[in-house]
Amino acid sequence: MIAAVLAVALVAELTLYLAAGLWLRERFAVAPAWVALGALGCFLLLRAAVVGLQFHLAGRWRARGMPELPWRRRAAMLAREIAAVLAIYTLGQVLQRRLLPFSPATPCRGLPVLLVHGIYCNAGVWHVMARRLRRRGIANLHAVNLEPPLAGIDDFAARLAQRVEEVCRATGSDRVVLLAHSMGGLVSRAYIAKLGGARRVARLVTVGSPHHGSEMVRLGIGRCAADMLPGGAWLAAQEAAEGGAIAVPAVSIFSWHDNMVAPQDSGRLEGATNIALERVGHLELLSARGVADRVAREIAAGGAGPWT
């Protein structure tokens, strides 16, 4: 569903830019090359503006003790996050089925790893991380699409429970390692605490997850966004269901400069090993080599490889 919606939106956006360019060509005799460059420029400028606004708002709602960065490092981080938006959010999701098969092509040893995406996404956002993990010996990768995209986190947890059982049947394994990004970490926690997932999950690794909510969801729509409002009813119910600690070995990797999780220390999870990074944006967490190295080590600690 997300892939189709994004594809239609992209075609409509580019058509609008080209139509405006053709009008300028007719009116002012603009060369075709400039029309094409103008359309591309508008496409990139819009995404740069959105990412810049995210960083601005995340800075206003920032956590106490958030490390300050000189402007050059802020600019470099902004550029990397824009690149991640293009490669992961846009290209990855539209081409999800080509870039990220749901099951490995050949049988793999080790516990299966199930990739759980975040809000307003599909499994395609994992295509860069999945490639990096395979190079590091983590190849038994599977994914889930959480739909419909505006449903509540508990609804997504039910879909995750179904997918875990499918993966266990397909691989012959009785447990999985969950690797979750953003809202996917909350979906995984709901599955573990409310749907008996503790017996199926050998380890949970979350990346950029707002475990205590994010002020940025005030700009979102859907039940899933409302569920992540800091101090909200869903988060309180989830913490009560967990009883103060998650029931499986867990690792939370988060960034002090996340542009979608604010305050950024919402990435800390009680009862988990918390790993704080700096100078990494929300989607860049899914593409940075250093993050993939750490994720691979944590997955391997859960029994999912690498193997000999």
N, C-alpha and C positions, 0 to 999 in steps of 0.2 A: 504493500500500500504506500509506504513512504517513498519507495523508489519511483512509483508511477506519479505521485504528486510532485516530487522534485523534478522529474523529467518534464512534466507539463509546465511547471513554473519556469524552468530554465528556458524552454523553447519560447514561452510567452515573453519572458524578459528580453531575450536576444532579438526576438522579432520586433519588439518595441524599439530597441536601440537602432536596429537596422532601418526600420521605417522612418525614424527621425533622421537618420543619416541620409537616406534616399531623398527625403524632403529637402535637406540642406544641399544635396547635390544638385537637385533641380533648381532650387532657388538661387544658390550662390556658386554653382559649378564646382562643387567640391569633388576632388578626385576620389575614385572608388577606394584606393588604398587608405585614404584618410577616413573614409566612412567606416571601413573595417577596423582601423585602429581606434577610432572614436568609440565604436561599439564595445571593443575589448576594454578600453580604458574605463568606460562607464561600469562595465561588469566588475572590474577589479576595484574601482573606487567605492562602489556600494559596499562590497565586502570589507574593505579597509575601514570604512566609516562605521560599520556595525561592530567590528572587532574593537576599534578604538573606543566606541561608546561603552562596550562591555568592560574594558579595562578601567575606564573612567568611573563607572558606577561601582565596580568591584573595589576600586580604591576608596570611594566614599564610604563603603560599608566594610572596610578592611578590618582585619583582626588586630588587636593590640600586639605590638612587638613585631609586626610585619617588617622584614628588612627593606630598607630604602635602596633604590637603585639609581645610579647616574643615568642621565638621559640617553646616552649611547646604548647602554644595556637595555633600557626600556624600549628604545626604537628597534633594536635587534630582536627582542622578544616579540614585539608587535609584528614584525615582518615574518618571523617564524610561525606565529599563530595564524596569520593570514594564509601562509602557504599550507598550513595544516587544514584550514577550512576548505581550501580548494581541493587538496588531495584526498582528504578523509571525509569531510561532511558532504561535499558536492560530488566529486568523481566516485568515491568509494560507495556511496549509497545508491547512486543511479545505476552503477555497474556491479551491484552487489553479487549477483549470481555468477558473473564471470570472474570476479576478483576473489571471491571467498566462497568456495564450495562448502556445503554444510558438513561434509564428512571427508576424511582423508582419502586419497585415491588408492592407497595401499594399506594393508593392515599394519598397525603400529603397536609397539609394546608400551607399557606404562599406563598409569591411570589416564582416562580421557579428560581433557580440559574443555570446559564449556564456557564460551565467551558470551557475556551478558552486557548488552549495550545500554546507553543512557537515553534520556528524554528526547523525543522527537527524532529518533534515529532508527536505523535498522542495522543488521549484522555487518553491513558493508563497511562501517567505520573501523572494523578490525583488520582490514586487508593489509595495512602496513605492519602493524604489530604482529599479525599472524605470520607474515613472511620473515620478520626478524626472529620470531620464536622458533620457526622451523630451522633456520640457519644455526640456532643454538641448541638443536637437538630436541626441541619440544614439538612433536609433529602430530600427536594424537588430538587434533583440534576439532571442535564442533561448535556450532553457534545456534542461537535462538533469535527469532524475531518476536518482539513484544507488541502485540496488536490487540485491539485498535489503539492507535497512538495516543489518544487523549483519555484512556481509561485510568483507573486508579492503580496504585502500586500493588494492592492486594490482588487485583485482577491479573496483573502481570506476574505476580508470584505463582498464581495458579497455572499460568501458561508455562512458567519455568519448571514447575513440578512435573508437568506433562513431558516437557522436553528432556528433563533429566532421566525419566523412566525410558524414553525412547533411546537415548544414548546408551544407557546401561544395557538395554536389550540388544542393541546393535553391536556393542563391543564385548559383551559378556562380563562386564565389570559390575561390581556391586556398589562402587563409589566413584565420584568424580571430584575434580578440582574446579572450583568456580573462579573465573577471572572476570571481574566486573568493572565497568567504567561508569563514573557519574551516578545517575539514578540507579543503574544496574546494581550498585552495591546495596542500596536500600531494598531493591526487589529481592536480592539474594538473602539479605537478613530476614525479610518477611517470610520467605520460603523456609528458612532454617528454623525460625522461632514459632511459626504459626501452622506450618503444614508438614511437620515431621521431617524436614530436610536434613536434620543433623545426622541421621543414620546414613544418608547418601553422600554427604559432603566431607571429603577428607581434609580439605583446606579451602579457605576463602581468601582471595587476594583482590582488594579493591584499589582502583586507581582514580584519583580525583573525585571521590564520592562525598557528597555533602551529608555526612552521617547525622548532623544536627540541623540539617536544613540549610537553605541559602536564601538570602534576601533577594537574589536575582530572580527567583521564581515569581516575584510580584509582577514581573513583566510577561509571564507566561500565561498559557490558557490550558484548560483541561483539569480533570481530577488529579492527575499525576503531579501537576505543578502545585496545586493546593495542598497536596499531601506533604510536600517538602517545605512548607512555610515554617520558619523557625518558631518554636513554641506552640505549634499547631496540634490538633487532636490526633492526627495519624502518628506523628512522631512520638507523642506521649504514650499512645497505645502500643507502639512497637517497643519502646523501652520497657514498658510494663511486661510485655510478653517475654522479653529477654531476661528479665529479672536482674538487670544490672551488668550482665556480661554475655557475650556471644558464646554459643554452645560448641563451636568448632574452632580449631586453630585458625587464626585470622591475621592478615597483614593489611594495613592501610597505608598506601603510598599517596601522598598529597603534596601540593605545591603551595608555598607561601605567596606565590604570584599568580594563582589561578584567577582567570577572568570570569568564571561562571559560578564559582563557589565563594560566597562571601557571607560572613567572615571566613577567612581561609582556614582558620583552625577548626572549622566544622569537619575537616577531614580526619580529625583524631577520633578513634573508636576505642571505647573502653573495653579492656580485655584483649586487645589486639596489639601486635607489634606495629608501632607507628613510625613511618619513615617520611621525614619532611625534606622536600626538595626546594630549590630556589630557581628563579628565572625560567620557569616552564609554564606555558599556558595550558588551558583546559584540554584542547584537542591535541596540542603538541605532546601531551603525556602519552598519546597513542602512537606517536611516530618517532620520538627521540631515541637514539641508540642507547644512551645511558639508562633510560627508563626500561627499555626492553631487556637490557642486561640484568637489572635488578629483578624485574618480573620473572625472567627465566630462572633465576636462582631461587626465588620464593616458590615458584611452581615445582621445581625439582625437589625442594624440601618436602613438598606434599606428596611425592611419589609418582609424579607424572613425567619423569625423565630428567636429564638425558640418560640414555642407556648404552650399553655396549653390546 
